[in-house]
Amino acid sequence: MYKTVYLSGPIAGQSFGDATDWRIEVHRMLSPQIDTLSPMRGKDYLDVEATIDPDKTGSGAYDGFPLSTQRGIFTRDYNDVVESDAVLVNLQGSKQVSIGTMFEIAWAWEHRKPIVLIQDDDGVHDHPFVREASSFIVASLDDAVYIFRNFLLTDKSLLSRMIYSHARRVDDIPC
């Protein structure tokens, strides 16, 4: 049975490449043992935009495309988070707060999905809620992939202890 990781991170304000390249790289690094879900799948039509900017339409979405309407984005992203086994949140290099990503963290936490967070020290998302909701905080995509390979594919006792003891950081996990 495959495990699935949802790939969360800012999209608005990014180029198509910035929003997709790291997700493609993580997918390559995790597969074939672990599958990924990207909120950018099926949205190749955004490749023509210099910057993905749903606010320029006035509605907060690209209404001509069902997956990019307000309801389409919210519904599919929520479903993807809930159906995933874990969530990778990549906040590296963020210049503005990503409200969608903050919702995805909250959904994951509420549904007891392990969250691996990558963020810059003192980044725009550095907040106690973000840190406490995160199961692991790491410095790179490589570190995140290492964690997923070593708890989604092997010993489940570590993951169970982490979830059921409400430990949210590596140093909180009882040995």
Secondary structure, DSSP 8 states (H G I E B T S, - for coil): --EEEEEE---TTS-HHHHHHHHHHHHHHHTTTEEEE-TTTT-GGGGG-SS--GGGGSSSS-TTSGGGSHHHHHHHHHHHHHHSSEEEEE-TT--S--HHHHHHHHHHHHTT--EEEE--TT-TT--HHHHHH-SEEESSHHHHHHHHHHHHSS-HHHHHHHHHTT--SGGGS--
